[in-house]
């Protein structure tokens, strides 16, 4: 198990309801350990177990909520 922390840029968020949508959509992703969404910067900081999931899979989950999500290069 190796935990990684990455930044995911999120386009389309305009309010706290958007933040709640991101949290609820990603809440059941196995291996996602923490998710902090920052509305002013339109990004999320995610920590995950890379043996179970990836930043790209988490970004895909965010996109299911209707936003455009891109993993930032680290």
C-alpha positions as CSV (number, residue, x, y, z in Angstrom):
1,X,0.0,0.0,0.0
2,X,1.4,3.3,-1.1
3,X,-0.6,6.5,-0.4
4,X,-0.4,9.3,-2.9
5,X,-1.6,12.8,-2.8
6,X,-2.5,14.6,-6.0
7,X,-4.3,17.8,-7.2
8,X,-7.3,17.5,-9.5
9,X,-8.4,20.7,-11.3
10,X,-12.2,20.9,-11.5
11,X,-13.9,23.2,-14.1
12,X,-17.6,24.1,-13.7
13,X,-18.0,24.5,-9.9
14,X,-19.8,27.7,-8.9
15,X,-21.1,27.1,-5.4
16,X,-21.1,25.0,-2.3
17,X,-23.7,22.7,-3.8
18,X,-21.1,21.8,-6.5
19,X,-18.7,21.0,-3.8
20,X,-21.3,18.7,-2.1
21,X,-21.9,17.0,-5.5
22,X,-18.2,16.2,-5.9
23,X,-18.1,14.8,-2.4
24,X,-21.2,12.7,-2.8
25,X,-20.1,11.3,-6.2
26,X,-16.7,10.3,-5.0
27,X,-17.7,9.0,-1.6
28,X,-17.9,5.4,-2.6
29,X,-14.6,5.1,-4.5
30,X,-12.6,2.3,-3.0
31,X,-9.1,3.5,-2.0
32,X,-10.0,7.1,-1.7
33,X,-8.7,8.2,1.7
34,X,-9.4,11.9,1.7
35,X,-10.8,14.5,-0.6
36,X,-10.6,18.3,0.0
37,X,-12.4,20.5,-2.5
38,X,-11.4,24.2,-2.7
39,X,-14.1,26.2,-4.5
40,X,-12.0,29.4,-4.8
41,X,-9.2,27.6,-6.6
42,X,-11.4,25.1,-8.4
43,X,-9.4,22.1,-7.4
44,X,-9.4,19.1,-5.1
45,X,-6.6,17.6,-3.1
46,X,-7.0,13.8,-3.0
47,X,-5.1,11.2,-1.0
48,X,-5.6,7.6,-2.1
49,X,-4.1,4.1,-1.9
50,X,-2.5,3.6,-5.4
51,X,-2.8,-0.1,-5.1
52,X,-6.6,0.2,-5.2
53,X,-7.4,3.3,-7.3
54,X,-5.7,6.2,-9.2
55,X,-6.0,9.9,-9.5
56,X,-7.4,9.4,-13.0
57,X,-10.2,7.1,-11.6
58,X,-11.1,9.7,-9.0
59,X,-11.2,12.4,-11.7
60,X,-13.5,10.2,-13.7
61,X,-15.8,10.0,-10.7
62,X,-15.8,13.8,-10.4
63,X,-16.8,14.0,-14.1
64,X,-19.8,11.8,-13.3
65,X,-21.0,14.7,-11.2
66,X,-21.1,16.9,-14.3
67,X,-17.7,18.7,-14.0
68,X,-14.6,18.6,-16.1
69,X,-11.7,17.1,-14.0
70,X,-8.0,17.0,-14.9
71,X,-5.2,15.5,-12.8
72,X,-2.5,18.1,-12.4
73,X,1.0,17.0,-13.2
74,X,3.1,16.4,-10.0
